[in-house]
């Protein structure tokens, strides 16, 4: 068991804990030694707690932290592992390099909160390499909280390889506060009998810019995947979504589903790409961009809501 | 629509009967004030007030609401939250009241309360949730656009009972229907054809007229003459 205690007297620890709570995290889990957790503020590891079956290796660098997180062979981690990344000051650079391995027959859920509540000139980069071993399972939820200023660049990039029988579920959410500039780039190689589900939900406002690129290559027989994207943009925000699924093997099944709601002067572009080079593979797609559904708005207005309130509820529901 | 004269009493159940395309749903949308269904002539008076200048929201806050024939899908919105929305104007709603509304439409609360309205529910289930949202709102006038469509015959009795409950709770109900069972449970009925109300009166008589005169009528351009 690895354990670096979160020093509750540290000002930085207090700040990041408050920011973690603002992002929707439960701060109690960071102090619970029965749970695995990792707290990184800027380039400092403020706490790390690994329970049985989990190995954390971490190295502070000039502008971030290099992390290796391994779930050992055969371990099914019963409770989620909580990760907190953030920068509390209004400016800074956080460069995270993540090497994640879920060894054969292991299973884990990671819940990450990325919090930048005061960002005016912040860059958050993540470069991740993830390996989901044979029959292993990873469920990864990443929730961002950015505050109201929009002065942030979020640049997550990941390559995920899912080995035979493995499964990978990810849910990326950036709906609280301003997006700023988001360039999301994930690519997945899925081998035989593997499952991949990637969900992204983003709410852009003011002059936010959103670029999402998700690629899945179904290389193995009967590999299956879904890319699901829900974007809402308003004011002068802009978004470009590219969801690419390639079917290369017999029985491979993939689907790309993008729905974007636009309001005001926002501009949205959705490009679902399906490529198949095996006659026994099948990949489908759907994409829709438009205003909020009129019947939904009128239904809520007929229950007494103002039009703006109705739209807000519908958009939040879509992004929930 | 033209020549639509209709008077609905306090706590009255009034059925609007007519063939497809007769203008029944158009009447419902016009009363609710939906976009594209604003009336150009005539007036709609509710409790002595002309509704012409009022938006959908304002009409709803006066106590008018509409249950759509094909309810909207709301991705991510939980049934619990949907049913609570209409009750905001009445000072909110308790968990038990939400459950009770679901029971009244024959849905088990424990199975449905946390599901999403936009989930892959059947047409009948979505229709029942729509009706439950009317119950929690406690409107003065509930306009129900074909509440029986997509619902089996056994459930039709429950729809009739639900309409009676709305009345007992103080609502007037304008119900658009093809079903004799619903018309029979009404206090009054009106027959619509080609955008007109041809006659109003005893629901059984109107229902009989519809069955014997309108259904065989194959020339909808010339509506059947009324004595």
Interface residues (C-beta under 8 A of the other chain):
Chain A: X230 X259 X293 X294 X295 X296 X298 X299 X300 X301 X302 X303 X304 X305 X306 X307 X313 X314 X316 X317 X318 X319 X320
Chain B: X32 X34 X35 X55 X56 X57 X59 X60 X61 X64 X65 X66 X68 X71 X72 X73 X74 X75 X76 X77 X81 X85 X86 X88 X89 X116 X118 X133 X137
